[in-house]
Amino acid sequence: IQRRKGSRQAYARMEQRGGWETEITPDLRQFIEAQRSIFIATATIDAQPYIQHRGGPKGFLRVLHDRTLAFADFRGNRQYISMGNLADNPKVHLFLMDYTHRQRVKIWGTAEVVEDDVELLERLMPTDYDAVPERAFVIHVAAWDANCPQHIPLRLDEEDVAAALEERDQRIRELTGR
């Protein structure tokens, strides 16, 4: 399809340079640890895909090493579909979208569910976050890629809008003496 659509030459050059990135760079680490929301894709042993949202405060997704990510999995709806899929098929894909800065990152790898490591859960648990961690998801990064911002709508988080409005209101108070 790339040949037919005219993009094969560009991707061939990327492949000659070694393909996708495989190690987490400082810029990627900063991007990852600023996310509040991610999508995790798994598949059954017979390749039926499943996508699940995971979220928390900024920094809930942590970089443990240059090729390892992890997050505390909080008590939820108790379906355990991602866990079940990973038990049969460890392939995983993370999709990280930052609407405010119009950036997205795709991460391919394998994942494992770690259920009885209190030290790891303590390390992954966000400070002052009211949630019950039940297990850790540890993702071993095989490759990652950042996409272009084309067609990503600009969206702002509620707290960012509130902060901007407070800053504006404070400036108005300063200017008006009220």
C-alpha positions as CSV (number, residue, x, y, z in Angstrom):
1,I,0.0,0.0,0.0
2,Q,2.9,2.4,0.8
3,R,4.3,1.8,-2.7
4,R,0.9,2.3,-4.3
5,K,0.2,5.5,-2.3
6,G,3.7,7.0,-2.7
7,S,5.1,6.9,0.8
8,R,7.3,3.7,0.6
9,Q,10.6,5.6,-0.2
10,A,10.3,7.7,2.9
11,Y,9.6,4.8,5.2
12,A,12.4,2.8,3.6
13,R,14.8,5.5,4.6
14,M,13.5,5.4,8.2
15,E,14.0,1.6,8.2
16,Q,17.6,1.9,6.9
17,R,18.3,4.2,9.8
18,G,17.2,1.4,12.2
19,G,13.5,1.8,12.3
20,W,11.5,3.1,15.2
21,E,13.0,4.5,18.3
22,T,13.6,1.9,21.0
23,E,14.9,3.8,24.1
24,I,13.0,6.3,26.1
25,T,14.7,9.7,25.5
26,P,14.6,12.6,28.1
27,D,11.9,14.3,26.0
28,L,9.8,11.2,25.8
29,R,10.2,10.7,29.5
30,Q,8.9,14.2,30.1
31,F,6.0,13.6,27.8
32,I,5.1,10.3,29.4
33,E,5.2,11.6,32.9
34,A,3.0,14.5,32.1
35,Q,0.1,12.3,31.0
36,R,-3.1,11.9,33.0
37,S,-4.7,9.5,30.6
38,I,-3.5,6.7,28.3
39,F,-5.1,4.0,26.2
40,I,-3.7,0.5,26.5
41,A,-4.4,-2.0,23.7
42,T,-4.1,-5.8,24.2
43,A,-5.4,-8.7,22.2
44,T,-6.7,-12.2,23.0
45,I,-4.6,-15.2,22.0
46,D,-6.6,-15.4,18.8
47,A,-5.9,-11.6,18.0
48,Q,-9.2,-10.1,19.1
49,P,-8.2,-6.5,20.0
50,Y,-9.3,-4.7,23.1
51,I,-8.6,-1.1,24.1
52,Q,-8.9,0.2,27.7
53,H,-8.4,3.6,29.3
54,R,-6.2,4.1,32.2
55,G,-5.8,7.3,34.1
56,G,-4.7,9.1,37.2
57,P,-2.8,12.3,38.1
58,K,0.1,13.5,36.0
59,G,2.9,11.1,36.5
60,F,0.9,8.0,37.2
61,L,2.6,6.4,34.2
62,R,6.3,6.1,35.3
63,V,9.5,5.5,33.4
64,L,11.5,2.9,35.4
65,H,14.3,2.4,32.9
66,D,15.2,3.5,29.4
67,R,13.0,0.7,28.0
68,T,10.6,0.1,30.9
69,L,7.3,1.8,31.9
70,A,4.9,1.0,34.7
71,F,1.8,2.1,36.4
72,A,-0.3,1.1,39.4
73,D,-3.5,-0.4,38.3
74,F,-6.3,0.9,40.5
75,R,-9.5,-0.8,41.6
76,G,-12.1,-0.5,38.9
77,N,-14.9,-2.3,37.3
78,R,-13.4,-5.8,38.0
79,Q,-13.7,-7.1,34.4
80,Y,-9.9,-7.9,34.2
81,I,-10.0,-8.1,30.4
82,S,-6.6,-6.5,29.8
83,M,-5.1,-8.8,32.5
84,G,-6.7,-11.8,30.9
85,N,-5.4,-10.9,27.5
86,L,-1.9,-10.3,28.8
87,A,-1.9,-13.7,30.5
88,D,-2.4,-15.3,27.0
89,N,-0.7,-12.7,24.8
90,P,1.9,-10.3,26.3
91,K,1.9,-7.9,23.3
92,V,0.7,-4.4,24.3
93,H,0.4,-1.0,22.6
94,L,0.1,2.3,24.5
95,F,-1.5,5.3,22.9
96,L,-0.7,8.7,24.6
97,M,-2.5,11.8,23.5
98,D,-1.8,15.3,24.6
99,Y,-4.6,17.5,23.3
100,T,-3.2,20.7,24.9
101,H,0.1,20.5,23.0
102,R,-1.3,18.5,20.1
103,Q,1.1,15.6,20.4
104,R,0.7,11.9,20.4
105,V,3.0,9.0,21.0
106,K,2.6,5.3,20.2
107,I,4.5,2.7,22.2
108,W,4.8,-1.0,21.3
109,G,6.0,-3.7,23.7
110,T,5.2,-6.5,25.9
111,A,3.6,-6.2,29.4
112,E,3.4,-8.2,32.5
113,V,1.0,-7.9,35.4
114,V,2.8,-7.8,38.8
115,E,0.4,-8.6,41.7
116,D,2.4,-9.2,44.8
117,D,5.1,-6.6,44.9
118,V,4.3,-4.1,47.6
119,E,7.5,-2.1,47.1
120,L,6.8,-1.7,43.4
121,L,3.3,-0.6,44.1
122,E,4.5,2.0,46.7
123,R,7.0,3.3,44.1
124,L,4.2,3.6,41.5
125,M,1.4,5.0,43.6
126,P,0.9,8.7,43.0
127,T,1.3,10.9,46.1
128,D,-2.0,12.0,47.7
129,Y,-4.1,10.2,45.1
130,D,-7.3,8.6,46.5
131,A,-7.3,5.3,44.8
132,V,-6.7,1.7,45.7
133,P,-3.8,0.1,43.8
134,E,-4.3,-3.6,43.2
135,R,-1.4,-4.5,40.9
136,A,1.2,-3.0,38.6
137,F,1.4,-3.2,34.9
138,V,5.0,-3.2,33.7
139,I,5.6,-2.5,30.0
140,H,8.8,-3.5,28.3
141,V,9.2,-1.1,25.4
142,A,10.1,-2.5,22.0
143,A,9.6,0.6,19.9
144,W,7.9,4.0,19.9
145,D,7.0,6.7,17.5
146,A,5.6,10.3,17.8
147,N,3.1,11.3,15.2
148,C,2.5,14.7,13.6
149,P,0.0,17.0,15.2
150,Q,-2.2,17.2,12.0
151,H,-5.9,16.8,12.8
152,I,-5.5,16.7,16.6
153,P,-8.0,19.1,18.1
154,L,-6.9,21.5,20.8
155,R,-8.5,20.7,24.1
156,L,-7.6,22.0,27.5
157,D,-7.9,20.3,30.9
158,E,-10.4,21.9,33.3
159,E,-7.6,22.7,35.8
160,D,-5.6,24.5,33.2
161,V,-8.6,26.6,32.1
162,A,-9.3,27.4,35.8
163,A,-5.7,28.4,36.4
164,A,-5.7,30.7,33.3
165,L,-9.0,32.3,34.3
166,E,-7.7,32.9,37.9
167,E,-4.5,34.5,36.4
168,R,-6.7,36.7,34.2
169,D,-8.9,37.6,37.2
170,Q,-5.9,38.4,39.4
171,R,-4.5,40.7,36.7
172,I,-7.9,42.5,36.4
173,R,-7.9,43.0,40.2
174,E,-4.4,44.4,40.1
175,L,-5.3,46.8,37.3
176,T,-8.6,47.9,38.8
177,G,-7.4,48.0,42.4
178,R,-10.3,45.7,43.5
